C-alpha cells in the first residue's frame, strides 16, 4: 500500500517568504483551493494570515502555537516581517495529501489572466525562487484588486469574488475529473480501513495488530526546501524528499 498520513492528509513545513510584495507586505502568494480545507499551525516567528471570503477581508495574527483553519473558496496568503530572526514558520495540514498536486489550487491573478487558460498556465508555472516570487507579485496585484473592490462596495466585492470562483472552476475542470479517484484512494480509503479495524475489534478480531509498523519521517532540511506558494516548503514523506511534490502552500 502506498504510504499516506493518517486520514489521507498532507502535511508540510513552510518557511514564509520574507521578500516584499507589491503591496508593501512580506509574504506568500494569494491563492484558493476548490475542494480542500486547510489548517495553518504557527511553529516559529510571528506574522499573520489574510483571507478573503464572500464576507470580506479577514486577518488573523499568528504566533507560535496559534492555528487557523479555512475552507474551500477562501483566498488566502501568509504575511511575515523582513527580519530573518522573526520570520514565520508554519506547519500546513491539507485535508487531502494529493488533491493539490492534481490541480486543487488557483492563484488570485487579475481577471484577464484567469480568462485565458494558456496565459494563466504560463504565469502559474514556477520552478525557481525567482519565478515563484514573480508569480507571488502578480497574484498580489490581482488580490489587491479584489480587496479594493470590496472596500469600495461590499456588493461589488462579492460580485468580483464570485466571478473569480467561476473563472477558477473553468480553469481546473479538466483536472477535477480525477479528483473523486484521488479522494477514494486517499482520505476515503483511509477512513474505510479505520472503520474496518473498528468493526474487527468490536467483533473480537485483533489480527490486524500483528501488522503494526513504525514509519520515520525525515526532519526538514532547509537546503532542500523547494519554492512554492507561500514560501519554501518541505513535505513530510517517509523518504524525506521535497522535490517530488508540488506541495501545498
N, C-alpha and C positions, 0 to 999 in steps of 0.2 A: 504494500500500500504506500502511495506517495505521502511523504511527511506533510503534516499540517498542524498548526497550533490548535489548541482547544477551541471547539465550536467553529473551526474553519476561519478564524480571524487572521488579519495581517497585523504585524507589529514591527515598528521601525523606530530607530532613534534619529532625530533630526537636529542638526545644528543650524539655526535660523540665519539666513543671510544678514550680514551687518552692513552691507553697502546701501547707499541712499537711493531711493526710488524717485521718480519724477515729482511725487507729491511732498517730498522732503522727509518722508519717514523711511526708516531702515527696516527691511524685512522681506517677506516672501511674495509669491505670485498669487493674486486673487484668482480663484477657480471654484468650480462647483462639481459635486457628484450627483448623478441622477438616480442611483439606486441604493447607495450605501450610507449608513450612518457612520459617523467618525467621532473619535474621542481623543482629545489632547490632554496629556498629563505633564505638567511642568516639572523638570528634573533639576535644572540649574539655571542661574541667572535670573533675569527679570525682563518682562515685556508684556505683550498683550495679544489678543486675537480680535480681529474686526470681522463682523458678519453683516451681510445684507440679506434680508428676507422680505416677504411681502408686508411685514410690519415695520420695516425701516432699517436703519443702521444701528448696530449694537456693538459695543466694545467691552471686552472682558479682560481685566488686568490679570496677569499670570505671574505667580511667584512659586518657588519650589513647593510641591505638594498640591498645588491648585490643579483642578481638572475641569474641562468643559466639553460637553457633548453637543453635537448638532446633526440635524437630519438632512436628507437629500433636498436640494433646492436652496440651500444656504450657500451663498457665495462667501468665501472665507479667505483670510490672509493672516499670517503671523507677523508681528511687529516686535522689534528689539531695538536696543541702542547701539551706537557705533563702537562702544568700548569693548574690547575682547574679553576683559575680565568679568563683565556682567552680561555677556551675550546669552540669549535664551537657548536652552537645550530642552527638547521635549521628547516624550515617548508618544508615538502615534499608534492608535489602535483602530483598525478598519474592520467594519462588520464582515467583510469578505476579503480573504487574503489574495484573491486573484482578479476580481472584477475590475479593479483599477487598471491592471495590465491589459484587460480586454476592452478598454475604452470608456470606463465609467468616470470620465473627467472631461470638463470643458473649461477652457480658460476664458476669463472675462475680457476678451478683446473687444474693440469697438465693433458696432453692428455691421459695418461694411465688410469687415474681415470674417465675421461669423456667417455672412450671407454667401460667401464664396468658399466652398469646401476645399478647393485646391490651395487657395491662398491661406486659409486657416491652417491646413496641414503643414505648409511651409513655415509659418510663424510658430507653430506649436513644437516643431522639431528642435531639440536642443541636446547635443551630446557633450558640450563643453561648458565650463563655468561661465565663460564669456557669453555664450549663446543663451544659457539659462537666465542670466541677468538681463539680457536684451529682451527675452520673452517676458520676464517679470515686469520690466519697464513698460512694455506695450500693454500688458494686461492691467497694470495700474492706471494707465491712461483711460482704458475702457471702463474700469471700475469707478474711477473718478467721475466719468460722465454719468454713470448710473446714480451715484451718490448725489451729484449736483442736481440731477433731475428730481430726485426725492426731496432735496432741500427746497427746491423751487416750488414743488407741489407734490404732496403725498400721492395724489391720484395719478399724476404724471409719472412719478417714480415707480409706482406699482405697475402702471401700463408698460413702462420700459423694461421692468424686470420680467413681466410675463412674456414680453416679446423675446427677451433673452432665453427664457425657458423653451420657447418654440424653436428658436434657432438651434439650441443645444440638442433638442430631441432629433432634429433633422440631421445634425452632424454625426450623431452616434448610432443612428438607427440601423445602419448596415452592419455594425458590430454587435448591436444588442441582441440579435437573433441567437447568438451563442451564450448569452448570459444565463438563461434557465439551466443549461447544462452545467455551467460553472457553479451555479448555486447548488445544484443537485449533487455534484461531485465534492463540493466543499462543505459549507455550513449545514445543508440539509442532510448530507451523508454522515457528517459528524454527529448531528443530533439523532439520527436514526440508529447509529451504533451505540450512543449513550442510552437511548430508550431500550435497545435490545439487552444491554447489560443490566439495566434496572429491572427489566422483566425477568431476566435469568436469576438474579439474586432473589427476587420475590418468590421464584419457583424453587429456590434452594440449589440452584446451579451456579457454582462459582468457578467453573473450569477456565473462564477467561483470565482469572488471576494468574494462571500458570504462564501467561504471555506477558507478564509485567516487564517493562523496559524503561530505560533512562536515556534521554537524548540531551546532549550538551549543546548549547547554542553559544557560538563564539561572541566575545565582547566586541563592541565597535572598535575599529581601528581607524583613527582619523585620516591617515594617509590613503585609505582605501574607500572612503566615503565618496559617493557619487553625487553630482549636482542634480537636484530635482526641482520640485515646485517651490517649496518654502525655504529650502536650504539644502545643505549636503546631507545625504541620507545613508543609513546602514540598516538593511532589513535583517531581522533575526531569523536566520536559517541554520540548519544543522551543520552545513559546511562553512558557514561564516562568510560566504561570498556576497558582495554587494553589486557587482557588475552585471549579474544575470537578471536583475529585477528592475523594472521601471519605477518601482517604489510607489509611495502614496504621496504624502505631502512633502 
